[in-house]
Amino acid sequence: MINSSPIDETQVLLGLSMGELEEWAQLEGEKSFRGRQIYDWVYNKGAKHLNDITVLPLLWRNALEGKGVSVGRLREVNKLISSDSTMKLLLGTHDGEVIETVAIPTSKRLTICVSSQIGCPMGCRFCATGKAGLERSLAMHEIVDQVLSAQEAIGRRPTNIVFMGMGEPLLNIKAVLNAIRCLNLDLGISQRRITISTVGVVNTMPTLAELALEYLGRVQFTLAVSLHAPNQRLRETLIPSAKSYPIEKILDDCKHYFSLTGRRVSFEYILLGNLNDQIEHAAELAKLVGGFQSHVNLIPYNPIDEEDFQRPTMKSIETFKAYLQRSGIAVSCRSSRGLDQNAACGQLRRQYEAVN
């Protein structure tokens, strides 16, 4: 395991592999099979507290609690379910903070959108999370718990994981990679069904590739880069950090990432009505990302109270998408989910903090 937690995880069991739990049990003076029992109860039977693991000797459970050992599960603070069955969870941490997780079910898939930080320092104008700034990065077990909590709340095993909730994953790379390792090996979720979404942090994409190769052995997850504009001038008006990370440099880093991993990069593009959704913007975007293996994911804007951006019309969405397709760009369009329950990142957390 990469030990990169911003908090003390030495006494947290969630996130440890079976081998690590066996070794830990032996260091505690128990047989290795106790580690396998803990593994089964944590990952398969939903144990949230040591006392839930009733197969363990009571005296040992009490001794462990006395030393501050815990499973490391979060507590459910709030749960909202929209008319389209999208579920948003608000989860409480050990230090009194709250984080958001969204579960998006369809007939064939269950996508869990997880957070990597509490708040976010990037300050993107269209995102509610960045309005409150950054509190701290999440520990690995806090990321994994979001998947377990969503799975338990909705009653289905997840098929896809997206690091697209609160926070900037590339500012918490090691905890994110540890979480991917756990989700893959311990929860059985294929790397190919995991996506890391980033707005772009200078010099981090090559680092992500190198660390992923070192710690995961191979890179099969998808990297999604949030462009949201086809040129530097417009991008700077939407994403403050863009001033220090020119769009041309982002594209160079994406090509470097592809050369290291062999994995094509996806580009996310939030469509803002009458701002970046016109045909001339589509032409600029096609020219920008054409020429190397990539995919563009169009995202119609999900409104937040603090900004007066508009959702694009269906006509502008279809026109934009059709232009990219005619230009030979692989493109998809994400359907909006959970609009009646404020599903945009950070909205539920901000509402909770406003009344608490």
N, C-alpha and C positions, 0 to 999 in steps of 0.2 A: 504494500500500500504506500502511496505517496503521502507523507505526513505534511499537510499544508493547511490544516484547519486554523481559522482565526480564533477559535475557542479550544478549550481543553477537551479532546476527544479520547483521551487515554482510558477513560472509564465508561465509554459508550460502546455497546455491543453491536448495534445496527451498523452495517457496512463492512463488518469483518467477514472474511470467507470462512468456509468450513475448516480448512487447514489452520487458519489463524485462530479460530475458536477452539479447536482441539489443542493447539499449543498453549493457548491462554489458560484453558481448564487445567492442563498439567502443571503450569506454573502456579496455579492456585491450589495445588495439592490434590486434584481430582483426576479421575481417569479420563482419557481422551474422548470416550463416548459421551461424556457430559457436554463436550463442545458440539458434538453432532446433534444432541438433543436440543441445545439452545438454538442452533442453526435452524432446525426444523420448526421450532415454535416461533422464532422471529420472522422467518421468511415465508412459511407456509401456513401457520396457524394463527397469525395475527396477534401475537403476544405484545402488549404495550408496556408491561411492567414485569419485573422479575417474579413477583408473586403470581403472575399468570402462568408461569412455567412450572406447573405443579409436579412435574416429574423430577424436578431438582429437590434435593434434601432441604427441608425447611431451615435447618441450622445454617446451611451454606447460603441460602437466599438471604437470610437475615444478616449474615456476616458481610455479604457483598453489598447490601444496601447500606450497612454501617460504614463501609469504605467509600461510598459514593458511586458505586457501579450502577448503571442503569441501562435499559434497553435503548433509550435515546429517541423514543417516539414523541412527536408533537401532539398537541391537543387541538381538537376541533373547536374553533371559536364561533364560526358562522358557516352556513351553507345556503346557497341560493340556486334554484333550478329554474331555468328559463322555459318558455313555452316550447322551444325546439329541443328540450332535454339537455342542453348544455348546462353543466354544473360548475359553479365556482365555490371553492373552499377557501376559508380564511383560517389559517393555522397558527397557533400560538407557540412561541419558542420558550426555552428555559429561562431567558432573560427578559421576558415580558414583551418582546416584539411580535409582530404579526406578519405573515407572508401569504401570498395568494397562489393558488393552483387552480387550473381550469381543466375540466374533463369534457371532451367533445365526442359524443358517441354518434355513430351511424350504424346501419344494419351490419356492416362488415368490419368496422374499425372502432377502436377506442383510443383516441389521441389524448395524452396528458401533456398539458403545457406547464412546465415547471419553472420556478424562479431560481436564480443563482445568487442573488443578493437581496438584502432588505433595503428597498429603495434603489436609486440608480444615480450615478454622477454625470451621465451623459447629457441630460437636459433637452432631449428632443422635444420640439414644441408640440407635436401631435400626441405625445404619450403622457398619461397621467402619472406614471411612476416617477418620472424625473422631476415633477413639480415639487416634491418633498425632499429631494436630495438623497444622499447615501447614508445609511446607518452603519452597515457592515456587510461583509461577504458571508455567505452561508457555509457552514461546515458540510462535509460530504454526507453525513447521516441525515442532515436536514433536507438535503436535496432528494435523497433516496426515499425518505419518509413521505414526501409529497406524492410519489407514485403509489406507495402502499396505502396511504390515506384515501386517495382518489379511487383506487381499486376497491377498497372496502366500502366506501360510501356509495359507489355506483353498482357494485356487485358483479363486475366483469374484469377479466384480465386485460390490461392495456396491450395494444398492438404497436403503438407508435409513441415516442417521446420527443418533445420539442422543447429545447431550452430557449423559450421565447417569452417567458413571463417577466417578472420583475428583475431588473439588473442587467449588467453587461457580462456575459459569460467569460469573455477573454480577459477580464480583470480578476477572474477567479479560476484560472485554467486548471490548476492541479486538483482542486476540489471537484471541479466538473469532470475531469478525466477519471478520478477515483470513483465518482458516482456512475459514470458510464461503465466502468469495469464491473461494479457491483450489479447494475441493472442487467448487464449482459450475462455475466457468469452466475449470479445468484438468483436473479428473477427471470432469467431465460428470455430476455428481450434482445433481439438481434441488433448488432451495431447498425446494420443497414436501415433499421427503422428508427434511428435516433438522429436528430438534427440539432446542431448548434447554430444559433442565430446571433450575429454580431452586427453592430452598427459601424464597427471598425475602430481598432485601437492601434496606434502606430507600432510597427515592428512586432506584432503579436501573432500574426497568421503563420509565419514560418516557425515561430516558437511552438505554436500549437501543433503543427505537423511533426516537428522533431520530438516533442514530449509524448505525443500520442504513439508514435512509432516505438519510442523507448519503453513506455509503460504498458501499452495495450498490445504491442507486438505488430499490429497492422491497423491501418486506418480504413474503416468501412463506414463510419458515420458521415452524414452530409454536413458540409459547412455552407451556411446561408448568410450572405452579406447584404445588409440593408442599405441599398443605394438611395432610394426614395426621390432621386432627382437625376436628370440626365447630364447635368453640367455642374461645375464647381460653384458657380455663383448662386444658383438656386439651392443647392445642397447646403450651403453655409447659412442660408436664411432659415432652414428647417432643423439643422443639426449643428449646434455650436461647436462641437469638437471637430467638425469638418475643416475648420480654419487651419488646423495643424496637421491635417491628413488629406492632402489633395487627392481628388478622385483618380487621377492618373497613377498615383502611387498605390492606391487601393487595387487598381487593376493589375499593376505589376506584381503586387504581393499575392493576388489571386492566382496569377500564372505560376509564380514560384511555388505556391501551395500545391497546385496541380502537378508540377514537376516532381515534388517530393512524395506525393501520396498516390498519384494516378486517379484521384477522385475529382470529378467535375464540381465546380462551384455553382451554387444557386444564388441568384440575385433577387432580393425582395424589393418590391416597389409599391409603396403605399400611394394609392390614387386619391388626390385631393381635388375636389371639384373646382374647375376653372383656374387651377394653379399649376398642376404638373400633369394634367390628363389630356392635353390637346395633341393633335396629330403631329405638330412640330416637335413635341417632347418625345413622342414615340419614335420619330425619325432619329433624333439625337441618341436615344437609348439604344436603338438598333445598331447604330454606327459604333457606339461605345463598347458594347459587349459582344459584337459579332467577331468571328475570327478565331475563337477558341472554345473549348467545350464548356458550356454553361447552360443554365436554365433560368428563366425569369418567372417569378411568382408574383402576380398582381394582387394587391390587397386593397379593396375598397375601404376608405376611411371609416373608422368606428368613432363617433363623436365623443368628446369630453367637454365638460362644462367650461373649462378655463380658456378654450380657444374657439374661434368662430369659423374654423375650417368647415367646408361643406363636403358631404358625400357626393361622389361623382354620379352622373346619370347612367342608366343602363346603356344608353346609346354611346356615351363616351367610353365606357368600359369595353364594349364590344368593338368599337372602332379602333381603340388603342391596341387591343389584343390582336385584332385582324391584321393591323399594320405589321406588328412584330412577326406574326406567322408568315406573312408574305415576304418578309425580309430574311426568312430562314432561321428565326430564333425560336427555340423550344420555349413554350410559354404555357402557363396555367393561371387560373384565376380562383382565388380562395373565396368561398361563399361566406358571408357574414353570419356569425352565430352568437346567440345570447344577447342580442341588442336590448331586449326588454329588461335585462338584469345587469346592465352596465358592465359588459364583459371586457371592455378595454383594460389593459394592464394597469393596475394601481388604483382603479376607481373604488372598489369595495374596501380596500385598506384605508384609503383616505376618508371614506364615509365613516368607517368604524372609528378612526382616530378623532374625527370631529366631534363625536358624542361620548368619548371615553377619556 
